[in-house]
Amino acid sequence: MKQILVDATILSVLILSGCLAVKSKTHSEITCSSSAYRKESRRDIAEACELFRSIEKYAGEKNVKSVFVPLNELGILLDRTACKASLYHHVHPDAKIRKLAEEVEQEIAKLATEISLSRPIYEACAAVNVSNESTDTQRLAKRLIRDFKRAGVDKSDEVRTKIKQLQEELVKLSQEFSRNITEDIRKIRVTPAELTGLPKDYIENHKPGSDGVITITTDYPDYVPFMQYAENDQKRLELYKVFRQRSYPKNEQVLKDIITKRYQLARLLEYRNFADYETETRMIKNATNARDFIDKISAIAEPRARQDYAILLKRLQKINPNATKVNDWQKTYLTELVKQENLRIDSKELRQYFQAGKVRNGIIDMVCTLFNVKIRPWNTPVWHKSVRAYELLDNEKVIGRFFLDLYPRENKYKHAAHFTLVSGVRDQQLPVSALVCNFSGENDDTALMEHDQVETFLHEFGHMMHHLFSGNQRWILFSGISTELDFLEAPSQMLEEWTWNAEILKKFAINRKGEIIPPQLVEKMVAAKDFGVGLDKKQQMFYAALSLDYYNCDPATLDLTRTMQALQKKYAPYEYVPDTYFFASFGHLDGYSAMYYSYMWAEVIAKDMFSQFEKAGMLNPVMGKEYRDTILAPGGSKDAEDLVKDFLGRPYSFEPFAKWMEGGK
Ligand SMILES: [Zn+2]
């Protein structure tokens, strides 16, 4: 799922995300034995603790060299250790390493909290005179002081102890919440006849057991096609329900605890609630603006949503003449039917053109052309035999490295996400990333992908390029995707547009017979893409309102299910289905807390940035360079609002988004 993002969450925990390097070592090296990982992580944590204490004790003159440089080194060390732990925890095939990594994450987060509450370090930062320093160093000073204050460093000892305790409890709760989601795979049983409508390769991969029954799980490769193609309405309802019962009831209390502890934290820091605290450092600035934004988008989408809904209902009435409403478990199936019939788009025909190997290589080639870079295989240890490694070169010089872990396996992270492995620091270390997805094609490059998987792949690839291109900062705090959290999806959302263009697709959308995707099919695809967009935006605003409202209140009176039902009624196009508890498996309610609105906010800006490529050409290397230099390479060294202004030559506007919603273009 594109809307999942792990890349930024771990960094947001760490005020100082950086790291010193033992300079001779490649920090991206993958550890395959648990004893080696234990030794390595112990050493890194000990080194970080030692460095932290020495910075705290430092009593000499306070300047950039004596304060910011050692802090940067500490950041580098923490970043390296935390990022590796996060990746291992989510993807490593060795259960011992996953467990160990989870412990390392807890320790690092604990240490990061301690650093963020260190009054000697805060005072040292405040004492550094930066008036004659470079712009990025001045920004660093401001950011450090702001973040220290937000962490509560200027509060009393008693309050700081409470904050520390809450932070530690929150890390554990957060891990529990996500573990409950990963581990809870539910199943339904169907007969071969109940697979009617599904593509041939899906049926071939789901053979009945000795009892003649087929098991369908809630994992995406099972779930998504079933909801899209299965003719049997009852079975779709059954799968929909178990999908929305995942992690319930376990996660109900866990989420309630997360929300309550975050509220307590915000109150200790003298904010109205956690939603206000979280939005303060974003482009949107406060919870009231977020609420206004959600309502504004919801209103813009309303007319389109009504049209879309009427079409779906009419189609449903052909199947069931008595139907008076469209249900949530029917929307995907009906949308697919309408696309096949009215818009003459057949996803089964479409997917013939997306062979895993060609898509993978095609996207790599496309990125190389657009940004004028080279990508070549990298010979290095990996954590699973299906993982591939690459190097990114600019002017024949390696500027970053990455791993592609694209296929599902047991105990692996279930969504699609970009993971930072190393954040780049000028003259010290190159950036390293990993893309973690769940596509088909592990042992077969001719396995077929859905078009939306292709889009997801490019989306995540976009995060990766952002991370790698911005890896040349002096201060690790500004390295990688360290821009405001409500902007960071914009570059990836913009890049999705490239998967809807015939000229781009013809390079890699080629079927097993060697035929290129016909331009007419792409045209139809584009026409079909926007069908249902009004409904989709309304649904997204339901999720955004859910995320905001859970945190924009006093949790003492919060009933998770009731609030969800009320918001679903207000924003979503489909009714609540009894016995479902979507919040229990919606990972973003933890990771993004109140800020799920960010996706739409970023989409508004992405539409505006894309309008420049529409004019200049989507593979125009001059525009690609301009974009890379102004938006991606600065990382977090400038406010997002200014990055966008630098690229557009004017402030961003809502107009391209609103026009698209009105006209369907
Ligand atoms: Zn994303």
Boltz pocket constraint, residues with backbone or C-beta under 6 A from the ligand:
constraints:
  - pocket:
      binder: B
      contacts: [[A, 2], [A, 3], [A, 4], [A, 5], [A, 459], [A, 460], [A, 463], [A, 488], [A, 489], [A, 492]]
      max_distance: 6.0
